[in-house]
Amino acid sequence: LDLLKPIYKETARNGHFGKKHFAWEKSKKLKIPEQLQEKLQIAKMSNGDVKRTSINGV
């Protein structure tokens, strides 16, 4: 595993959270394909989470 190499020094020192130079600390925008978005919307409506209005809009 070559654990004595200095590449592990930064992750071992005071933990690795909040260090911007690590790739896993950089957030990315989530890309959801259109087909999946449609399925998610249908599932959202079918489980009763969406409020439905009456015919009169009340």
N, CA, C and O atoms as a Tripos MOL2 file, in Angstrom:
@<TRIPOS>MOLECULE
protein
  232   231    58     0     0
PROTEIN
NO_CHARGES

@<TRIPOS>ATOM
      1 N           0.7940   -1.2030    0.0000 N.3       1 LEU1
      2 CA          0.0000    0.0000    0.0000 C.3       1 LEU1
      3 C           0.8390    1.2700    0.0000 C.2       1 LEU1
      4 O           0.3180    2.3520   -0.2740 O.2       1 LEU1
      5 N           2.1040    1.1590    0.2960 N.am      2 ASP2
      6 CA          2.9940    2.3310    0.3420 C.3       2 ASP2
      7 C           2.4640    3.4170    1.2790 C.2       2 ASP2
      8 O           2.4110    4.5890    0.9070 O.2       2 ASP2
      9 N           2.0790    3.0320    2.4780 N.am      3 LEU3
     10 CA          1.5110    3.9880    3.4280 C.3       3 LEU3
     11 C           2.5270    4.9880    3.9630 C.2       3 LEU3
     12 O           2.1480    5.9930    4.5650 O.2       3 LEU3
     13 N           3.8050    4.7240    3.7500 N.am      4 LEU4
     14 CA          4.8310    5.6420    4.2450 C.3       4 LEU4
     15 C           5.1300    6.7660    3.2660 C.2       4 LEU4
     16 O           5.9170    7.6590    3.5810 O.2       4 LEU4
     17 N           4.5280    6.7430    2.1010 N.am      5 LYS5
     18 CA          4.7440    7.8220    1.1300 C.3       5 LYS5
     19 C           4.0770    9.1020    1.6310 C.2       5 LYS5
     20 O           3.0310    9.0390    2.2780 O.2       5 LYS5
     21 N           4.6650   10.2500    1.3430 N.am      6 PRO6
     22 CA          4.1230   11.5130    1.8580 C.3       6 PRO6
     23 C           2.7660   11.9170    1.2750 C.2       6 PRO6
     24 O           2.1780   12.8940    1.7390 O.2       6 PRO6
     25 N           2.2560   11.2030    0.2830 N.am      7 ILE7
     26 CA          0.9620   11.5850   -0.2930 C.3       7 ILE7
     27 C          -0.1770   11.4330    0.7150 C.2       7 ILE7
     28 O          -1.2360   12.0390    0.5520 O.2       7 ILE7
     29 N           0.0370   10.6240    1.7550 N.am      8 TYR8
     30 CA         -1.0040   10.4070    2.7530 C.3       8 TYR8
     31 C          -0.9110   11.3800    3.9230 C.2       8 TYR8
     32 O          -1.7890   11.4020    4.7850 O.2       8 TYR8
     33 N           0.1380   12.1740    3.9560 N.am      9 LYS9
     34 CA          0.3810   13.0530    5.0920 C.3       9 LYS9
     35 C          -0.7520   14.0680    5.2860 C.2       9 LYS9
     36 O          -1.1860   14.2830    6.4180 O.2       9 LYS9
     37 N          -1.2330   14.6860    4.2260 N.am     10 GLU10
     38 CA         -2.2910   15.7020    4.3310 C.3      10 GLU10
     39 C          -3.6130   15.1120    4.8170 C.2      10 GLU10
     40 O          -4.3480   15.7690    5.5550 O.2      10 GLU10
     41 N          -3.9230   13.8820    4.4100 N.am     11 THR11
     42 CA         -5.1860   13.2890    4.8570 C.3      11 THR11
     43 C          -5.0890   12.8000    6.2950 C.2      11 THR11
     44 O          -6.0940   12.7610    7.0050 O.2      11 THR11
     45 N          -3.9000   12.4310    6.7270 N.am     12 ALA12
     46 CA         -3.7260   11.9250    8.0850 C.3      12 ALA12
     47 C          -3.6350   13.0540    9.1110 C.2      12 ALA12
     48 O          -3.9470   12.8430   10.2830 O.2      12 ALA12
     49 N          -3.2230   14.2230    8.6980 N.am     13 ARG13
     50 CA         -3.0070   15.3370    9.6200 C.3      13 ARG13
     51 C          -4.3260   16.0630    9.8840 C.2      13 ARG13
     52 O          -4.8890   16.6760    8.9760 O.2      13 ARG13
     53 N          -4.8130   15.9980   11.1000 N.am     14 ASN14
     54 CA         -6.0350   16.6820   11.5430 C.3      14 ASN14
     55 C          -7.2690   16.3350   10.7030 C.2      14 ASN14
     56 O          -8.1620   17.1690   10.5530 O.2      14 ASN14
     57 N          -7.3290   15.1570   10.1720 N.am     15 GLY15
     58 CA         -8.4840   14.7590    9.3710 C.3      15 GLY15
     59 C          -8.4500   15.3610    7.9770 C.2      15 GLY15
     60 O          -7.5540   16.1380    7.6490 O.2      15 GLY15
     61 N          -9.4140   15.0070    7.1710 N.am     16 HIS16
     62 CA         -9.4110   15.4770    5.7820 C.3      16 HIS16
     63 C         -10.6200   16.3300    5.4450 C.2      16 HIS16
     64 O         -10.7170   16.8060    4.3150 O.2      16 HIS16
     65 N         -11.5370   16.5440    6.3590 N.am     17 PHE17
     66 CA        -12.7390   17.3170    6.0510 C.3      17 PHE17
     67 C         -12.4330   18.8060    5.9860 C.2      17 PHE17
     68 O         -11.6680   19.3360    6.7920 O.2      17 PHE17
     69 N         -13.0440   19.4690    5.0140 N.am     18 GLY18
     70 CA        -12.9070   20.9130    4.8920 C.3      18 GLY18
     71 C         -11.6520   21.3830    4.1940 C.2      18 GLY18
     72 O         -11.3880   22.5850    4.1570 O.2      18 GLY18
     73 N         -10.8750   20.4820    3.6420 N.am     19 LYS19
     74 CA         -9.6620   20.8700    2.9160 C.3      19 LYS19
     75 C         -10.0010   20.9350    1.4370 C.2      19 LYS19
     76 O         -10.2460   19.9120    0.7980 O.2      19 LYS19
     77 N         -10.0120   22.1400    0.9040 N.am     20 LYS20
     78 CA        -10.5110   22.3870   -0.4540 C.3      20 LYS20
     79 C          -9.6880   21.7130   -1.5490 C.2      20 LYS20
     80 O         -10.2130   21.4780   -2.6380 O.2      20 LYS20
     81 N          -8.4270   21.3950   -1.3010 N.am     21 HIS21
     82 CA         -7.6110   20.8290   -2.3780 C.3      21 HIS21
     83 C          -7.8750   19.3450   -2.6240 C.2      21 HIS21
     84 O          -7.3170   18.7770   -3.5630 O.2      21 HIS21
     85 N          -8.7060   18.7070   -1.8090 N.am     22 PHE22
     86 CA         -9.0760   17.3230   -2.0750 C.3      22 PHE22
     87 C         -10.2860   17.2970   -3.0010 C.2      22 PHE22
     88 O         -11.2400   18.0520   -2.8130 O.2      22 PHE22
     89 N         -10.2360   16.4310   -3.9910 N.am     23 ALA23
     90 CA        -11.3010   16.3760   -4.9990 C.3      23 ALA23
     91 C         -12.6640   16.0580   -4.3870 C.2      23 ALA23
     92 O         -13.6820   16.5640   -4.8580 O.2      23 ALA23
     93 N         -12.6990   15.2340   -3.3540 N.am     24 TRP24
     94 CA        -13.9870   14.8500   -2.7710 C.3      24 TRP24
     95 C         -14.6180   15.9630   -1.9450 C.2      24 TRP24
     96 O         -15.7710   15.8350   -1.5350 O.2      24 TRP24
     97 N         -13.9070   17.0360   -1.6910 N.am     25 GLU25
     98 CA        -14.4610   18.1740   -0.9640 C.3      25 GLU25
     99 C         -15.0960   19.2020   -1.9020 C.2      25 GLU25
    100 O         -15.7640   20.1290   -1.4430 O.2      25 GLU25
    101 N         -14.8950   19.0460   -3.2010 N.am     26 LYS26
    102 CA        -15.4470   19.9900   -4.1760 C.3      26 LYS26
    103 C         -16.8180   19.4940   -4.6180 C.2      26 LYS26
    104 O         -16.9540   18.3680   -5.0980 O.2      26 LYS26
    105 N         -17.8260   20.3330   -4.4560 N.am     27 SER27
    106 CA        -19.1770   19.9170   -4.8300 C.3      27 SER27
    107 C         -19.4030   20.1080   -6.3280 C.2      27 SER27
    108 O         -18.8260   20.9920   -6.9610 O.2      27 SER27
    109 N         -20.2530   19.2590   -6.8630 N.am     28 LYS28
    110 CA        -20.5940   19.3170   -8.2810 C.3      28 LYS28
    111 C         -22.1000   19.4790   -8.4060 C.2      28 LYS28
    112 O         -22.8530   19.0630   -7.5250 O.2      28 LYS28
    113 N         -22.5280   20.0780   -9.4890 N.am     29 LYS29
    114 CA        -23.9590   20.2010   -9.7440 C.3      29 LYS29
    115 C         -24.4830   18.8460  -10.2140 C.2      29 LYS29
    116 O         -23.8990   18.2100  -11.0920 O.2      29 LYS29
    117 N         -25.5710   18.4270   -9.6280 N.am     30 LEU30
    118 CA        -26.1750   17.1510   -9.9720 C.3      30 LEU30
    119 C         -26.9070   17.2690  -11.2970 C.2      30 LEU30
    120 O         -27.7390   18.1570  -11.4810 O.2      30 LEU30
    121 N         -26.5920   16.3650  -12.2180 N.am     31 LYS31
    122 CA        -27.2580   16.3500  -13.5180 C.3      31 LYS31
    123 C         -28.2090   15.1570  -13.5540 C.2      31 LYS31
    124 O         -27.7780   14.0040  -13.5130 O.2      31 LYS31
    125 N         -29.5090   15.4500  -13.6300 N.am     32 ILE32
    126 CA        -30.5170   14.3960  -13.6720 C.3      32 ILE32
    127 C         -31.0800   14.3360  -15.0870 C.2      32 ILE32
    128 O         -31.6160   15.3270  -15.5830 O.2      32 ILE32
    129 N         -30.9610   13.1740  -15.7420 N.am     33 PRO33
    130 CA        -31.5070   13.0410  -17.0920 C.3      33 PRO33
    131 C         -33.0100   13.3200  -17.1070 C.2      33 PRO33
    132 O         -33.7060   13.0720  -16.1220 O.2      33 PRO33
    133 N         -33.5000   13.8350  -18.2290 N.am     34 GLU34
    134 CA        -34.9160   14.2180  -18.3440 C.3      34 GLU34
    135 C         -35.8630   13.0560  -18.0580 C.2      34 GLU34
    136 O         -36.8820   13.2320  -17.3900 O.2      34 GLU34
    137 N         -35.5260   11.8720  -18.5630 N.am     35 GLN35
    138 CA        -36.3930   10.7120  -18.3360 C.3      35 GLN35
    139 C         -36.5290   10.4240  -16.8440 C.2      35 GLN35
    140 O         -37.6160   10.1020  -16.3640 O.2      35 GLN35
    141 N         -35.4350   10.5400  -16.1270 N.am     36 LEU36
    142 CA        -35.4770   10.2920  -14.6910 C.3      36 LEU36
    143 C         -36.2380   11.3960  -13.9690 C.2      36 LEU36
    144 O         -36.9510   11.1230  -13.0040 O.2      36 LEU36
    145 N         -36.1000   12.6280  -14.4190 N.am     37 GLN37
    146 CA        -36.8540   13.7320  -13.8210 C.3      37 GLN37
    147 C         -38.3520   13.4960  -13.9530 C.2      37 GLN37
    148 O         -39.1110   13.7470  -13.0170 O.2      37 GLN37
    149 N         -38.7740   13.0100  -15.1220 N.am     38 GLU38
    150 CA        -40.1940   12.7160  -15.3390 C.3      38 GLU38
    151 C         -40.6630   11.6160  -14.3910 C.2      38 GLU38
    152 O         -41.7440   11.7150  -13.8120 O.2      38 GLU38
    153 N         -39.8540   10.5700  -14.2320 N.am     39 LYS39
    154 CA        -40.2180    9.4790  -13.3280 C.3      39 LYS39
    155 C         -40.2970    9.9730  -11.8870 C.2      39 LYS39
    156 O         -41.1930    9.5800  -11.1400 O.2      39 LYS39
    157 N         -39.3710   10.8250  -11.5010 N.am     40 LEU40
    158 CA        -39.3920   11.3720  -10.1450 C.3      40 LEU40
    159 C         -40.6350   12.2170   -9.9170 C.2      40 LEU40
    160 O         -41.2340   12.1580   -8.8440 O.2      40 LEU40
    161 N         -41.0250   12.9960  -10.9040 N.am     41 GLN41
    162 CA        -42.2150   13.8360  -10.7920 C.3      41 GLN41
    163 C         -43.4700   12.9800  -10.6620 C.2      41 GLN41
    164 O         -44.3530   13.2830   -9.8600 O.2      41 GLN41
    165 N         -43.5470   11.9090  -11.4530 N.am     42 ILE42
    166 CA        -44.7010   11.0000  -11.3830 C.3      42 ILE42
    167 C         -44.7490   10.3330  -10.0110 C.2      42 ILE42
    168 O         -45.8210   10.2290   -9.4140 O.2      42 ILE42
    169 N         -43.6110    9.8840   -9.5070 N.am     43 ALA43
    170 CA        -43.5670    9.2420   -8.1950 C.3      43 ALA43
    171 C         -43.9740   10.2250   -7.1110 C.2      43 ALA43
    172 O         -44.6590    9.8510   -6.1590 O.2      43 ALA43
    173 N         -43.5640   11.4620   -7.2440 N.am     44 LYS44
    174 CA        -43.9050   12.4930   -6.2640 C.3      44 LYS44
    175 C         -45.4160   12.6970   -6.2180 C.2      44 LYS44
    176 O         -45.9880   12.8540   -5.1390 O.2      44 LYS44
    177 N         -46.0640   12.6960   -7.3790 N.am     45 MET45
    178 CA        -47.5140   12.8940   -7.4260 C.3      45 MET45
    179 C         -48.2580   11.6600   -6.9320 C.2      45 MET45
    180 O         -49.3140   11.7860   -6.3130 O.2      45 MET45
    181 N         -47.7260   10.4720   -7.1970 N.am     46 SER46
    182 CA        -48.4530    9.2560   -6.8570 C.3      46 SER46
    183 C         -48.4060    8.9330   -5.3690 C.2      46 SER46
    184 O         -49.2330    8.1540   -4.8940 O.2      46 SER46
    185 N         -47.4660    9.5060   -4.6170 N.am     47 ASN47
    186 CA        -47.4220    9.1810   -3.1940 C.3      47 ASN47
    187 C         -48.1910   10.1800   -2.3370 C.2      47 ASN47
    188 O         -48.1470   10.0940   -1.1100 O.2      47 ASN47
    189 N         -48.8930   11.1240   -2.9550 N.am     48 GLY48
    190 CA        -49.7610   12.0270   -2.2270 C.3      48 GLY48
    191 C         -49.0930   13.2670   -1.6830 C.2      48 GLY48
    192 O         -49.7340   14.0280   -0.9580 O.2      48 GLY48
    193 N         -47.8380   13.5060   -1.9970 N.am     49 ASP49
    194 CA        -47.1390   14.6810   -1.4830 C.3      49 ASP49
    195 C         -47.6090   15.9780   -2.1290 C.2      49 ASP49
    196 O         -47.5010   17.0460   -1.5260 O.2      49 ASP49
    197 N         -48.1270   15.8930   -3.3420 N.am     50 VAL50
    198 CA        -48.5190   17.0960   -4.0640 C.3      50 VAL50
    199 C         -49.9460   17.4550   -3.6840 C.2      50 VAL50
    200 O         -50.8380   16.6090   -3.7300 O.2      50 VAL50
    201 N         -50.1600   18.7110   -3.3080 N.am     51 LYS51
    202 CA        -51.5120   19.1620   -2.9650 C.3      51 LYS51
    203 C         -52.3170   19.3230   -4.2480 C.2      51 LYS51
    204 O         -51.8600   19.9300   -5.2170 O.2      51 LYS51
    205 N         -53.4940   18.7810   -4.2350 N.am     52 ARG52
    206 CA        -54.3580   18.8900   -5.4090 C.3      52 ARG52
    207 C         -55.4650   19.8930   -5.1210 C.2      52 ARG52
    208 O         -56.0260   19.9210   -4.0260 O.2      52 ARG52
    209 N         -55.7650   20.6940   -6.0950 N.am     53 THR53
    210 CA        -56.8480   21.6680   -5.9200 C.3      53 THR53
    211 C         -58.1270   21.1040   -6.5130 C.2      53 THR53
    212 O         -58.0950   20.1950   -7.3430 O.2      53 THR53
    213 N         -59.2300   21.6420   -6.0860 N.am     54 SER54
    214 CA        -60.5190   21.1950   -6.6150 C.3      54 SER54
    215 C         -60.7460   21.8140   -7.9910 C.2      54 SER54
    216 O         -59.9080   22.5700   -8.4830 O.2      54 SER54
    217 N         -61.8490   21.5020   -8.5890 N.am     55 ILE55
    218 CA        -62.1810   22.0270   -9.9130 C.3      55 ILE55
    219 C         -62.2640   23.5470   -9.8920 C.2      55 ILE55
    220 O         -61.8860   24.2040  -10.8620 O.2      55 ILE55
    221 N         -62.7490   24.1010   -8.8060 N.am     56 ASN56
    222 CA        -62.8930   25.5520   -8.6930 C.3      56 ASN56
    223 C         -61.5830   26.2500   -8.3120 C.2      56 ASN56
    224 O         -61.5300   27.4780   -8.2520 O.2      56 ASN56
    225 N         -60.5350   25.4750   -8.0570 N.am     57 GLY57
    226 CA        -59.2490   26.0580   -7.6800 C.3      57 GLY57
    227 C         -59.1590   26.4520   -6.2190 C.2      57 GLY57
    228 O         -58.2510   27.1850   -5.8280 O.2      57 GLY57
    229 N         -60.0920   25.9730   -5.4110 N.am     58 VAL58
    230 CA        -60.1100   26.3180   -3.9810 C.3      58 VAL58
    231 C         -59.4200   25.2380   -3.1960 C.2      58 VAL58
    232 O         -59.3240   25.3310   -1.9720 O.2      58 VAL58
@<TRIPOS>BOND
     1     1     2 1
     2     2     3 1
     3     3     4 2
     4     3     5 am
     5     5     6 1
     6     6     7 1
     7     7     8 2
     8     7     9 am
     9     9    10 1
    10    10    11 1
    11    11    12 2
    12    11    13 am
    13    13    14 1
    14    14    15 1
    15    15    16 2
    16    15    17 am
    17    17    18 1
    18    18    19 1
    19    19    20 2
    20    19    21 am
    21    21    22 1
    22    22    23 1
    23    23    24 2
    24    23    25 am
    25    25    26 1
    26    26    27 1
    27    27    28 2
    28    27    29 am
    29    29    30 1
    30    30    31 1
    31    31    32 2
    32    31    33 am
    33    33    34 1
    34    34    35 1
    35    35    36 2
    36    35    37 am
    37    37    38 1
    38    38    39 1
    39    39    40 2
    40    39    41 am
    41    41    42 1
    42    42    43 1
    43    43    44 2
    44    43    45 am
    45    45    46 1
    46    46    47 1
    47    47    48 2
    48    47    49 am
    49    49    50 1
    50    50    51 1
    51    51    52 2
    52    51    53 am
    53    53    54 1
    54    54    55 1
    55    55    56 2
    56    55    57 am
    57    57    58 1
    58    58    59 1
    59    59    60 2
    60    59    61 am
    61    61    62 1
    62    62    63 1
    63    63    64 2
    64    63    65 am
    65    65    66 1
    66    66    67 1
    67    67    68 2
    68    67    69 am
    69    69    70 1
    70    70    71 1
    71    71    72 2
    72    71    73 am
    73    73    74 1
    74    74    75 1
    75    75    76 2
    76    75    77 am
    77    77    78 1
    78    78    79 1
    79    79    80 2
    80    79    81 am
    81    81    82 1
    82    82    83 1
    83    83    84 2
    84    83    85 am
    85    85    86 1
    86    86    87 1
    87    87    88 2
    88    87    89 am
    89    89    90 1
    90    90    91 1
    91    91    92 2
    92    91    93 am
    93    93    94 1
    94    94    95 1
    95    95    96 2
    96    95    97 am
    97    97    98 1
    98    98    99 1
    99    99   100 2
   100    99   101 am
   101   101   102 1
   102   102   103 1
   103   103   104 2
   104   103   105 am
   105   105   106 1
   106   106   107 1
   107   107   108 2
   108   107   109 am
   109   109   110 1
   110   110   111 1
   111   111   112 2
   112   111   113 am
   113   113   114 1
   114   114   115 1
   115   115   116 2
   116   115   117 am
   117   117   118 1
   118   118   119 1
   119   119   120 2
   120   119   121 am
   121   121   122 1
   122   122   123 1
   123   123   124 2
   124   123   125 am
   125   125   126 1
   126   126   127 1
   127   127   128 2
   128   127   129 am
   129   129   130 1
   130   130   131 1
   131   131   132 2
   132   131   133 am
   133   133   134 1
   134   134   135 1
   135   135   136 2
   136   135   137 am
   137   137   138 1
   138   138   139 1
   139   139   140 2
   140   139   141 am
   141   141   142 1
   142   142   143 1
   143   143   144 2
   144   143   145 am
   145   145   146 1
   146   146   147 1
   147   147   148 2
   148   147   149 am
   149   149   150 1
   150   150   151 1
   151   151   152 2
   152   151   153 am
   153   153   154 1
   154   154   155 1
   155   155   156 2
   156   155   157 am
   157   157   158 1
   158   158   159 1
   159   159   160 2
   160   159   161 am
   161   161   162 1
   162   162   163 1
   163   163   164 2
   164   163   165 am
   165   165   166 1
   166   166   167 1
   167   167   168 2
   168   167   169 am
   169   169   170 1
   170   170   171 1
   171   171   172 2
   172   171   173 am
   173   173   174 1
   174   174   175 1
   175   175   176 2
   176   175   177 am
   177   177   178 1
   178   178   179 1
   179   179   180 2
   180   179   181 am
   181   181   182 1
   182   182   183 1
   183   183   184 2
   184   183   185 am
   185   185   186 1
   186   186   187 1
   187   187   188 2
   188   187   189 am
   189   189   190 1
   190   190   191 1
   191   191   192 2
   192   191   193 am
   193   193   194 1
   194   194   195 1
   195   195   196 2
   196   195   197 am
   197   197   198 1
   198   198   199 1
   199   199   200 2
   200   199   201 am
   201   201   202 1
   202   202   203 1
   203   203   204 2
   204   203   205 am
   205   205   206 1
   206   206   207 1
   207   207   208 2
   208   207   209 am
   209   209   210 1
   210   210   211 1
   211   211   212 2
   212   211   213 am
   213   213   214 1
   214   214   215 1
   215   215   216 2
   216   215   217 am
   217   217   218 1
   218   218   219 1
   219   219   220 2
   220   219   221 am
   221   221   222 1
   222   222   223 1
   223   223   224 2
   224   223   225 am
   225   225   226 1
   226   226   227 1
   227   227   228 2
   228   227   229 am
   229   229   230 1
   230   230   231 1
   231   231   232 2
@<TRIPOS>SUBSTRUCTURE
     1 LEU1         2 RESIDUE 1 A LEU
     2 ASP2         6 RESIDUE 1 A ASP
     3 LEU3        10 RESIDUE 1 A LEU
     4 LEU4        14 RESIDUE 1 A LEU
     5 LYS5        18 RESIDUE 1 A LYS
     6 PRO6        22 RESIDUE 1 A PRO
     7 ILE7        26 RESIDUE 1 A ILE
     8 TYR8        30 RESIDUE 1 A TYR
     9 LYS9        34 RESIDUE 1 A LYS
    10 GLU10       38 RESIDUE 1 A GLU
    11 THR11       42 RESIDUE 1 A THR
    12 ALA12       46 RESIDUE 1 A ALA
    13 ARG13       50 RESIDUE 1 A ARG
    14 ASN14       54 RESIDUE 1 A ASN
    15 GLY15       58 RESIDUE 1 A GLY
    16 HIS16       62 RESIDUE 1 A HIS
    17 PHE17       66 RESIDUE 1 A PHE
    18 GLY18       70 RESIDUE 1 A GLY
    19 LYS19       74 RESIDUE 1 A LYS
    20 LYS20       78 RESIDUE 1 A LYS
    21 HIS21       82 RESIDUE 1 A HIS
    22 PHE22       86 RESIDUE 1 A PHE
    23 ALA23       90 RESIDUE 1 A ALA
    24 TRP24       94 RESIDUE 1 A TRP
    25 GLU25       98 RESIDUE 1 A GLU
    26 LYS26      102 RESIDUE 1 A LYS
    27 SER27      106 RESIDUE 1 A SER
    28 LYS28      110 RESIDUE 1 A LYS
    29 LYS29      114 RESIDUE 1 A LYS
    30 LEU30      118 RESIDUE 1 A LEU
    31 LYS31      122 RESIDUE 1 A LYS
    32 ILE32      126 RESIDUE 1 A ILE
    33 PRO33      130 RESIDUE 1 A PRO
    34 GLU34      134 RESIDUE 1 A GLU
    35 GLN35      138 RESIDUE 1 A GLN
    36 LEU36      142 RESIDUE 1 A LEU
    37 GLN37      146 RESIDUE 1 A GLN
    38 GLU38      150 RESIDUE 1 A GLU
    39 LYS39      154 RESIDUE 1 A LYS
    40 LEU40      158 RESIDUE 1 A LEU
    41 GLN41      162 RESIDUE 1 A GLN
    42 ILE42      166 RESIDUE 1 A ILE
    43 ALA43      170 RESIDUE 1 A ALA
    44 LYS44      174 RESIDUE 1 A LYS
    45 MET45      178 RESIDUE 1 A MET
    46 SER46      182 RESIDUE 1 A SER
    47 ASN47      186 RESIDUE 1 A ASN
    48 GLY48      190 RESIDUE 1 A GLY
    49 ASP49      194 RESIDUE 1 A ASP
    50 VAL50      198 RESIDUE 1 A VAL
    51 LYS51      202 RESIDUE 1 A LYS
    52 ARG52      206 RESIDUE 1 A ARG
    53 THR53      210 RESIDUE 1 A THR
    54 SER54      214 RESIDUE 1 A SER
    55 ILE55      218 RESIDUE 1 A ILE
    56 ASN56      222 RESIDUE 1 A ASN
    57 GLY57      226 RESIDUE 1 A GLY
    58 VAL58      230 RESIDUE 1 A VAL
